[in-house]
Amino acid sequence: MTGVFYRAPSPDAPPYVEVGDVVEEGQIVCLIEAMKVFNEMPAERSGRVVEICAENGQLVEQGSVLFRLEPQEAGA
């Protein structure tokens, strides 16, 4: 299935995450709109966002890499 990638919950809202942000597993990082339904997408693991791989409004396929995370060391 394909959908449209959105970095923020609305056009005038700030993005869920930016490069450099630390995210926790399960934290909402973006929306995917598929079949007129907006689906909140959680981070699959904790880490620091080092790259946002999709452009806002881009059509993405299931399994597409949307973010690259680097693991956080304990205590970091």
Secondary structure, DSSP 8 states (H G I E B T S, - for coil): -EEEEESSSSTTS--S--TT-EE-TT-EEEEEEETTEEEEEE-SS-EEEEEE-S-TT-EEETT---EEEE---TT-
